[in-house]
Amino acid sequence: MKSVNQNIIEKFNDLLGEEKVKVDEPMKRHTTFRIGGPADYFLLPSSEEELSGILKICKNEELPYFILGNGSNLLVSDEGYRGVIIQLYRNYGDITVKGNEIHATAGALLSQIAAAAKNASLTGFEFAGGIPGTLGGAVVMNAGAYGGEMKDVLKEVTVMTAAGEILVLPAEKLEMGYRTSLVKTKGYLVLSAVIVLEQGNQEAIKARMKELTEQRVSKQPLEFPSAGSTFKRPEGYFAGKLIMDAGLRGYQTGGAQVSEKHCGFVINKDNATAADVCRLLRDVQDKVKEQLGYSAEPSKGILAGSYVAYCLGLEPSNPMVTGKEIEPKDFQVTLPLGLTICYDNEVRNEVVNWMKEHGCEFTTYMSQPMLKLENTRVIIRRVLK
């Protein structure tokens, strides 16, 4: 059923101009997985004023929205997204070097920031040069690689709250941890950040970046579409090693496959659908748990169409039992605490009501409910129509 409203389109056109407003935009064009159905509205703001205006329209029209960067850490459902996608990418990606600081807006690619640092002989950002994401997403998730993390280099971050208030947060207040931050838990929208680096030798910086690039090319399946490393690292273990030990190297469901090159990656080998990927994730979780006794948790965000989430206050080792059943069901995926699941308005309201009835503590992130309880898991069940 179509959800696009001509009156809303006109409001977005008046605010942004028609060239920045797309309707029924295929999301597979905007994710590194090359998977995803159409988004009702796809917007390309280029200023804080435009962004604030979009959020006001979304609030007034009760439209769900999702902030998209490079789409490198995201799986979008085959049904697409019934709401507004706001992309902060090349349209919102300024980079300026000031002494030993780099000032950049949320849509700047990490690879571009790393190149700017190298050109200015600034060291400390080499680790991020091969991460295929934007600054905004990297701040939210405290992105890291090869021993470096965003928390090591951030001085301050400028964010916008859901109410449109602009805050400048110093690094010591960002509460950055493994793939999390205050920005994520509070549901703030990253506008820009200041990165502090050290003076270094440009040739040494260039050599280190080349070394890390060669490691990625030799060890990661960069020749296939993917969302990067797909599973969270269990404490004291490597997810890829667990999956390999479970005999799942090359395991395939539909067009989705566990990479033969690196078992921590799920790749789009042959026109995979989101359903293929989710079934593969379920199979990997079940088989790793059954054979080795460990949980392999997806680290990706899943942007859902017609899905329902269920809240479970269970220890990870306990059996997964839903508090409520929906039939018929297609598949289920367990996801880590703090992941935002996006729904259409009807499903979102159902989830919020369910959370309240069962005493779950939650906040909102980009207009969607997000759990705050420790040791809580979310079960996603697709509702077949």
KEZAGU-136720 format. One record per residue: x, y, z of N, C-alpha, C in turn. Coordinates in steps of 0.02 Angstrom, whole numbers, plus 32768, in hexadecimal, padded with zeros to 4 digits. Each point is the difference from the previous one (the first is absolute). Example, Ala and Ser with C-alpha at 12.3 -4.5 7.8 and 13.67 -1.06 7.14 Angstrom:
2
82947EE481867FD3803B8000802D803C8000/7FEE80357FDC802A803B80037FD980378025/
***
This chain:
385
802A7FC480007FD6803C8000802C803E8000/7FF1802F7FD48028803C7FFA7FF6802E803C/8037801C80197FFD802C803A801180487FEF/8010800D7FC1801680427FEB7FC580307FFD/800A803C801D7FCD803380038017803D7FD9/7FD880157FCF801580387FD4800980408027/7FD7800B80338007803D8029804380018024/80167FC6801980407FFC80228039800B7FCE/7FF97FE47FC58033800B7FCC8009804A7FF2/7FC980237FFB800280497FF2802280268039/7FF57FEA803E802180218039804B7FF67FFD/80167FC37FEF80477FF37FFA801E80267FC5/7FDB80037FC8801880257FC68009804A8010/7FD0801D8024800480478012803D800D802D/800F7FD1802C80388008802F80447FF67FDE/80057FCB7FD780417FEB7FE6800B800E7FB6/7FCA80057FDB800580027FB77FF77FBA7FE4/7FE17FFA7FC67FEF7FBE7FE5803C7FD47FF4/803A801D7FF2803C7FD87FF280197FDA803D/7FEA8014803C80167FDF803D7FCB7FD2801D/7FCB7FF57FDC7FC87FD680177FF37FC87FCF/80047FC380187FF17FC67FD67FC87FD88020/7FD77FE17FD67FC77FDA801780077FB87FE8/7FED7FD0802B80067FB97FEF80477FEF7FE8/80318017802680467FF77FEC801A7FBC8016/80187FD77FD1801B7FBD8012803C8007802E/7FFB7FE2803B803680068031803D7FD67FED/7FF97FD07FD4803A7FDA7FEA8033802C7FDD/7FEC803A7FE9802E80307FE1802B80248034/7FEB7FFB803F801F80298033801E7FD8803A/80097FBF7FF880217FD7803380377FD87FDF/80357FF3802680387FD97FE57FEE7FB77FF9/7FC97FEA801F7FE77FBC7FF67FDD7FF87FBD/7FEC80397FE27FDA80017FC17FBE7FD98008/7FE1800B803A7FC17FDE80107FD08035801D/7FBF7FF97FF17FCF802B80207FCB80197FD0/7FC17FFE80177FC880187FD97FFA804C8003/7FC9801C7FE67FFA80487FFA7FEF80248041/801D803B80097FED802D80377FCB80307FE6/7FCF800D80297FCB802E7FEA801C80447FED/802A801C802C801F80427FF3804B7FFA800E/8027801B7FD280497FFF8007801980477FF7/801C801D8036801080488001804B800B8007/801780377FE2804880107FFE800C80478019/7FF9800C8041800C8044801B804A80127FFC/800E80407FFC804680167FFC801080358034/7FD4800B8031800C803180357FDA7FED803F/8015801D80387FDD7FF3803F7FB980197FFC/7FF580387FDE7FBD801C7FFB7FD17FD07FDB/801A7FE37FC97FD67FD17FDA7FF37FC1802A/80327FEA80237FF87FC4802A7FCC800C8036/8005803A80217FD0801180357FBA80057FE3/7FFA801B7FC47FBE80067FE07FE27FBC7FF0/802A7FD17FEA7FE97FBC7FF27FE57FE08040/8025800680377FEB7FE1803F7FBD801D8018/7FF680417FF47FC1801F80147FC67FE37FD8/800A7FF87FBF7FCC7FE37FD57FF17FB88016/80357FDA800D7FF77FBB80167FD87FFC8041/8010802E802E7FDC800180407FB780137FF6/7FF380347FD97FBC80177FF57FD67FCD7FDB/801F7FDC7FD17FDC7FCF7FD780047FB9801D/80217FFA803A80097FBF802080207FCD7FD1/803580167FDF80257FD67FD1803D7FE28021/80097FBF7FFD803F7FE28017803980187FD3/803C8008801B803980137FD6803E7FDA8015/802F7FFE7FD3803F7FDD800D803980287FE1/8036800A8026803980257FE780307FCF7FDF/8010800C7FC1802B7FD47FD9804080247FED/80387FDD8006803F801B7FE880117FDF7FBE/80357FD8800080157FDC7FC47FDC7FBE7FF8/7FD77FEE80317FDB7FC07FFC802D7FC48006/80388008802580327FCA80037FF77FD1803B/7FD0800D802B7FF87FD8803C7FB67FEF800A/7FDF7FF17FC77FB77FFE80027FE47FCB7FD0/7FCE7FDD80177FD97FD27FD67FB9801A7FFE/7FE880107FC47FBC801B7FF87FD27FC97FE7/7FC57FFD801B7FD17FCA7FEF7FEC80037FB6/7FEA7FC87FE67FEA7FFD7FBB7FC2802A7FF4/7FD8800B80347FC5802A7FF98011804A7FFE/803E801180128014804680027FF080208042/7FF5804180007FF68026803E7FC4802E7FF8/7FCF7FF8802B7FC5802B7FFF800C803D802C/8024802F7FE58011803C80248031802A7FD9/802880268024802E80307FE180487FEB800C/80267FF87FCB80487FF68005802280447FF7/802980138030802580407FFC80497FEF7FF8/801B800C7FC580457FED7FF4802F803B800B/80307FF6802E80368030800C803F7FE07FE5/801280137FC480397FDF7FDE802680367FDB/80097FF97FBF802880327FDA7FE180458004/7FBE800380077FDD803F8007800E80228042/80207FDC802F800A801A804380437FE8801A/8035800A7FD680407FE28010803C802E7FFC/7FFC803A801E8039802F7FFE80387FEA802E/803E800C7FEB803C7FEF8028802F803B7FFE/80158017803C802F8038800580377FEF8032/803E800B7FED80397FF4802C801480428021/8004800080438015803B802580367FEC8031/803F800C7FED80377FEA802A80027FB58006/7FFC7FE7803E7FFF7FB7800A7FB97FE6800A/7FCF80297FED7FB97FEC80057FE17FF97FBB/7FD17FD27FFB7FD87FF97FC37FB7800B8014/7FE180317FE07FBA800F800C7FD97FE57FC4/7FCF7FD4800E7FDC7FE07FC97FB67FF98012/7FD680047FCD7FB87FF6800B7FEF7FB57FF9/7FC47FEF80157FED7FBA800B80067FD37FC2/7FF6801D7FC580007FD77FC380447FF47FE2/8035801B801E80437FF67FE680157FB78006/801A7FE37FCB80187FBB8003803F7FFB802A/80067FCB8026803C7FF68029803E7FFC7FD4/7FF97FE37FC580397FFB7FD2801780457FE9/7FD1802E7FF7801180447FEC80228026803A/7FE87FF5803D801F801F803A80477FE68008/800A7FBF7FF780427FE28005802F801C7FCB/7FE6800B7FC48029801E7FCB801380478011/7FD18026801C800E80458014803580028037/7FFB7FD1802E80327FFC803680457FF07FE4/80037FD07FD280407FEE7FE1801E803B7FDB/7FD780247FDA801980397FDA801A8038802C/7FE68003803F80168033802F80357FE48030/80197FC47FF280337FDF802A7FE87FF78048/7FC07FEF80087FE37FF380427FF67FB58009/801A7FE680377FFC7FB8800C7FCE7FF08038/7FE47FC47FFE7FD17FEA80337FBE7FEA7FE4/7FF5800E7FBE7FC07FEE7FE280097FCA7FCA/803B7FE47FFB800D7FCE7FCD7FD17FC48006/7FEF7FED803D7FD57FC6800C7FBD80047FDC/7FE7803D7FF67FBD800A7FE57FFF80087FB4/803980017FE18003800E7FB87FDB7FCE7FD5/7FF97FC280187FDE7FCD7FD87FBA7FEF8018/7FE8802380337FBC7FF480187FCF80247FD1/7FD47FDC7FDE7FD5801E7FCC7FC38022801C/800A802F802D7FC78021801F800B804B8005/7FCF8023801B80048048800A801180118048/8012803E800B8013801680437FC67FF98031/7FC380117FEA7FC77FFC802C7FF57FBA801C/7FFF7FCF7FD47FF77FBB801580397FE8802B/803D80167FEF803B7FEB80267FFE801A8047/7FE6803C800A7FF9801C80447FCC7FDA8027/7FC67FF47FE17FC97FDD802280177FBB8018/80247FDB7FD580127FBB801080477FF9801C/80238038800980467FFE801580277FCE7FD4/7FFF800F7FBF801F7FD47FCF804A7FF7800F/801A7FC57FEF80477FF4800C801A7FC87FD4/80427FFD7FFB80227FCC7FDA804A8003800F/80217FC67FFD80487FFC8007801B8024803E/7FDC7FF980378017801C803F7FEE8048800D/7FDF80207FD17FEB8046800A7FB580068003/7FE7803280247FB8800D80067FF4804A7FFC/7FC380137FF07FEE80467FFB800A80248043/7FF47FDD803780078020804280488017800C/80307FE37FDC80468012800A801280447FE1/7FD680177FD08013803C7FDA7FCE80398003/7FC67FF4801F7FCD80358001800E80348036/7FF6803F7FEE8004803780317FBB80148016/7FD280087FD07FBB8012800F7FD37FEE7FC6/7FBF7FFA800F7FCF7FEF7FCE7FC480308007/7FE9801A7FC87FC4802A80007FC57FD67FE9/7FCB800080287FC67FD67FF27FC0802A8001/7FCB7FE37FE37FBE801D80047FD27FCF8024/7FDA8018802F7FD07FD580237FC17FF97FD7/7FD47FD280147FC17FF67FDD7FD5803F8001/800C802B80327FDA803E8005801F80387FD6/80397FF27FE0802080337FD6803580298024/800E7FF0804080338025802680467FEA7FEB/802D80317FF980457FF17FED802C7FFD803F/80257FC88008802C7FF7803980477FF27FE8/8030801B802480477FF07FF380197FD6803A/80127FC17FF280137FD18034804B7FF47FFE/8024800E803680487FF08002800B7FB58003/803A7FEA7FEA800D7FB87FF97FF67FDA8041/8012801F80397FFC7FDD80407FB87FF38015/7FCF801F7FDF7FBA7FF580117FDC7FD37FCE/80257FE47FD17FE07FD87FCB7FF37FB88013/801C7FE980387FF57FBC801980097FCC7FC9/803880037FDE800C7FD47FC8801B7FBC8017/7FE27FCA7FE680157FBC80107FFF7FD77FC1/80017FBE800880027FD47FC57FBE80067FD9/800580217FC77FC9800C7FD17FC480238021/800F802E802D7FCB8027801F801A80448016/7FD2802C80128013804480177FC28021801E/800B803780237FC98028801A7FD380187FC7/801F80107FC77FDA80187FC67FCC7FCB7FEC/80147FC180027FD37FCA7FEE7FCA7FF78034/80137FFC80407FCF7FF280347FCE8039800A/8015803D7FF27FD3803A80067FD9800E7FC0/80137FE07FCA7FDD800B7FC1801080437FE0/803C801B800D8013803F7FE180137FF67FB7/7FFB80367FDB801380007FB9804180257FF9/80337FDF7FE68042801F7FF9800080337FC7/8017803C800F800680347FCC804980077FE9/802E80008030804780097FEF802A7FEA803B/80427FFD7FF4802E7FEC80368044801F7FF4/802580068036804580187FFD802E7FC78014/802F7FF07FD580307FCA800B8044801E800F/80217FE8803380428019801380357FCA7FF1/803280137FD980357FD27FED8044801D8013/80347FDC7FEF80448017800F802780097FBF/8031802D8003802C80097FC780297FC17FF5/80067FEC7FC280267FC47FF0802680077FBF/801E7FCA7FEC80267FFE7FC27FD27FE77FC8/7FF880287FCC7FD07FF07FCC80107FBD7FDE/803F7FF17FF580127FC17FE07FF07FC5802D/800A800880417FF07FCB802F7FB47FF58004/7FDB80367FFE7FB77FFC80017FE77FDC7FC1/801D80137FC77FED7FE27FC080117FB58000/80397FEE801C80147FBA80037FD17FD7802C/7FEC801D80397FD37FDD802E7FBC7FF67FDF/7FE780327FDD7FBF7FFA7FDF80047FCB7FC8/80387FFE7FDD80087FCE7FCC80027FBA801E/80227FF9803980047FC080227FBB7FE78015/7FD7802C801D7FBD7FED80167FD37FF07FC5/800880247FC97FD97FF27FC380107FBB7FE6/80407FEF7FFE80157FBE7FE87FE47FC8802C/7FFD800D80427FE47FCE802E7FB67FF57FF1/7FDC80377FF47FB87FFA7FF17FF47FDA7FC0/802580137FCD7FF77FE07FBE800F7FB58004/80327FED802680147FBA80037FD37FD6802D/7FDF802080327FDB7FDA80317FB480097FFD/7FE980357FDF7FB8800E7FFF7FE37FF87FBA/7FC17FEB7FFA7FE17FF47FBE7FE780407FDF/802E802D7FF27FED80417FE67FE47FFD7FB9/80087FC77FDF7FE77FF87FBC7FB47FF47FFD/7FE17FF5803A7FB77FF580037FDE80378029/7FC280107FF07FDA802E802B7FF57FE28045/8009802880347FF47FE980447FF6803D802D/7FF47FF3803F7FFB80368031803C7FFE802F/80377FE57FE7803C7FFC802A7FFB7FC4802F/8028800280357FFF7FCB80327FBB7FFB801E/7FE17FC57FFC7FB87FFB800C7FEF7FEF8049/802B7FE180247FF07FE98044802A80258035/7FE1800B80398024801D803980357FCF8018/8036801B801A80357FD6801A7FEF7FE88046/7FF67FBF800B7FF47FE78044803E800D802B/7FF58010804080388010802C80317FC58003/803E800E7FEE80347FCD800380047FD47FC2/7FD6800E7FCD80007FD77FC47FF9802C7FC2/80077FE17FC67FF480217FC17FC57FDD7FDE/7FCE80277FEB7FC47FE37FE380107FD67FC2/802D801A7FD580117FDB7FC4801D7FBC800E/80297FFA8034801F7FC180137FCA7FCF8019/7FD1801880297FCA7FD680187FD67FE57FC7/7FF1802B7FD07FD77FEC7FC780257FCD7FD5/8040800B7FF780297FD17FD980037FBD8024/800B8001804180047FC280277FBF7FD98000/7FC880237FF47FBF7FDF7FFC7FF47FE27FBB/803280067FD47FFB7FE37FBD7FD580277FD0/7FFC8042800B7FD280297FD88023802A7FCA/803F7FF77FF6802280247FCA7FDD7FF07FBD/7FEA80357FDD7FDF7FF67FBF7FB77FED8005/7FE57FFB803D7FB97FEE80087FD480337FDD/7FCE7FE97FDA7FD9802D7FD77FB67FF48008/7FDA803780017FB77FFE80007FE880317FCB/7FE17FE67FCB7FED802C7FC9803F80207FE3/7FFF80427FF9803A80237FE5803080198034/7FF27FF28041802C80168037802F7FC88014/803E8012801080327FCD8011802E80188037/80137FD0802C8038800C802E803F80007FD6/802680358002803A80077FD480327FC7800A/80197FE67FCA80347FCD8004804380208012/800780407FF3803E8023800D800680158049/7FC88015801D7FFE801680467FBB7FEF801B/7FFC7FCF802D7FBF7FE780187FD98032802B/801F803780127FDD803480267FD6802D7FD3/80057FF67FBE7FDB80297FD07FC87FD77FE0/7FC5801E7FFB7FCB7FE57FD67FFE802A7FC1/80027FE07FC6800580247FC17FC27FF57FD5/7FF480307FD47FCC7FFA7FCE80217FE27FC2/7FFE7FBE7FFD80257FDD7FCA7FDA80007FBF/7FBD7FFA80047FDA7FF87FC27FB9801D8009/7FFB80427FFA7FBF802280047FD97FEB803F/8020800280387FE07FED803F7FC980318013/7FCE7FE680237FCC8029801D800E8008804B/7FDD802F801E8006800880497FE87FC18024/7FCD7FE07FE47FE87FC2801E80367FCA7FFE/80257FFC7FC980387FD17FFB8032800C8038/8013803F80098032801280327FE77FEF8046/7FC18011800F7FE67FF380437FFB7FB5800E/7FED7FDA7FCF7FFE7FB7800A80467FE5800C/8031801B7FDB80457FEB800A801880128046/7FF0803C80188014801480437FE27FD18034/7FC07FEF7FF67FDF7FD2802F80247FBC8000/800E7FE77FC580217FBE7FFB804480018022/802780367FF480438005801E7FFA8002804C/7FD2802980197FF7800480497FEF7FBC801D/7FD07FDF7FE17FE97FBF801A80387FCD8000/80267FFC7FC880337FCC7FF9803C800E802E/8014803F800680388011802D7FED7FF18048/7FC3801180127FE87FF480457FFC7FB5800D/7FE57FDB7FCF7FF77FB8800880427FDA8004/803080137FD5803E7FDA7FFC803580178031/80018043800E8037801B80297FE9801F8041/7FBF800E80067FE6801C803E8009804B8007/801180227FC88009804980017FC980217FD7/7FF48040800F7FCF80267FDA8025802B7FCD/7FE97FFC7FC1801C802B7FCB7FCC80357FF1/800B803C801B7FCF80357FFA800F802E7FC6/7FCE800E7FD5800B80307FCA80108045801C/802D80237FDE8011804480167FE180347FD3/7FDC7FEA7FCC7FE2802E7FD07FBE801C801A/7FEE803A7FE77FBD801A800B7FD27FE27FCB/7FC37FF080147FCF7FE87FCF7FC880327FFB/7FF9801D7FC67FCC80327FF37FC47FDB7FE4/7FCC7FFD80287FCA7FD17FF07FC380207FE3/7FDA7FD87FDC7FC080157FE57FCA7FE7802E/7FE17FC77FF17FCA7FE5802A801D7FCD8031/801D80198035801E7FD580337FE580138045/80017FD1802D7FED800D8046803A7FEB802C/80118027803380367FEF802E7FE27FEA8042/80227FCF801F7FEC7FE98042803A80078030/7FF08017803C80338010803280097FC5802F/803E7FEC800A800D7FC7802B803280128036/7FED7FFC803F802E800D803680257FC08013/80277FE57FD380217FC0800B804B80067FFD/80237FD6802580487FFB7FF8800D7FE07FBB/803780147FE0800E7FE67FBD80017FB47FFC/80127FDD803780057FB77FFE7FBD7FDE8009/7FCD802680137FBE7FE1800B7FDD7FF27FBF/7FD17FD17FFF7FD97FF37FC37FDA803F7FEC/7FFC800C7FBF7FDB80397FE67FB67FEE7FFB/7FD7801E80297FB87FF37FFF7FDD80437FFB/7FD480087FD07FDE80407FF87FCA80088034/7FF3803E80127FCB800E80307FBC80007FDE/80007FFE7FBE7FC180037FDB800D7FE07FBC/7FD27FDB7FE6800A7FDE7FC17FD880227FC8/801E80037FC67FDE80197FC480027FC87FCD/7FC97FEF7FE37FFD7FCC7FCC7FDE801D7FC2/80147FEA7FC380397FD47FF6804180278003/80387FDF800D80408022800480307FE37FCC/802A802A7FE8802D7FED7FCA80457FEF801B/801D802C802880417FF4801D8009802C803C/80327FF38028800F802B8039804B800C8002/8013803A8019804680138007800980208044/80327FEB8026800F80218040803380377FF3/7FF780378021802A803B7FF58018801C8043/803980228000801C8019803F7FD8803A801E/8007800880417FE080368024801380437FE1/7FCF802C7FFB800E80437FE87FF5800A7FB6/7FF67FCA7FDA7FF380087FB97FBB801E7FF6/7FFC802E7FD47FC0801F7FF07FDD7FD97FCA/7FC27FEF800B7FD87FDF7FCD7FCB80327FE9/7FFD800B7FBF7FD180327FE57FC27FDE7FE5/7FC6801D800E7FC17FE47FEC7FD680357FDE/7FC87FEB7FE27FCF80317FEC7FD98014803F/7FD680337FFB7FE0801B803B7FD67FCD8026/7FDA7FD77FDB7FD47FCF802080287FCE8029/80347FE67FE380297FCE8023802680218039/801A803C7FF48025802380347FD58009803E/7FC280167FF87FD3800A80387FF27FBF8025/7FFA7FC97FDA7FF57FBF801E803C7FEC802C/803C800C7FE6803C7FEF80258006802A8040/7FF380417FFA8004802C803B7FCE7FE98035/7FC47FF07FEB7FCD7FEA803080167FBF8022/801C7FD37FD880177FC0801C8037800B8033/8030802E7FF080368010802E7FE5801A8042/7FCF802D7FFC7FE3801E803C7FDD7FCB802A/7FDA7FD57FDF7FDB7FCB8024802F7FD18025/803C7FF47FE4802E7FD0801E803780218029/7FF88041800E802E8022802C8046800A7FE4/800780027FBF804280097FE18014804A8001/803E800C8012801A80447FFF801B800E7FBA/7FEB80377FE28017800F7FBD8004804B7FF5/802680127FCE800480457FEA7FEC80007FB6/800880387FDF7FF280027FB8803E80177FDB/80067FE77FC3803980127FD57FE580097FBA/8005803C7FE57FE680107FBE7FB67FEB7FFC/7FDB801280347FB87FF680087FEC7FB8800D/80307FD3800A7FF07FB9800B80147FEC8047/7FD97FD1801E80117FE9804480407FD78001/802780098034803F7FDC800780077FEA8049/80107FC0800A80067FE58044803B801C8026/7FF98006804280378017802A80157FCA8033/7FD87FCB8008800F7FCE803280407FD97FF0/80277FF08033803B7FD67FF67FE97FB77FF5/802A7FDB7FDC7FF27FB97FF37FBC7FF67FDF/7FEA80327FDB7FC07FFA7FDD800F7FF17FB7/7FD77FD67FE380087FF27FB97FBF80127FDD/8005800C7FC07FC680107FD87FF67FC87FCD/7FC47FE87FFB7FF07FCE7FCC7FD880237FCA/80167FFA7FC27FDC801D7FC87FD97FC77FDE/7FC080087FF87FDA7FD07FDA7FDE80247FC6/800A7FE57FC57FE0801E7FC77FB77FE97FFE/7FD2802F7FF67FB97FF07FFE7FEC7FF97FB7/7FEF7FC57FEC7FEC7FF47FBA7FB880187FF6/7FF680207FC77FBD80197FF07FE07FD77FC9/
***
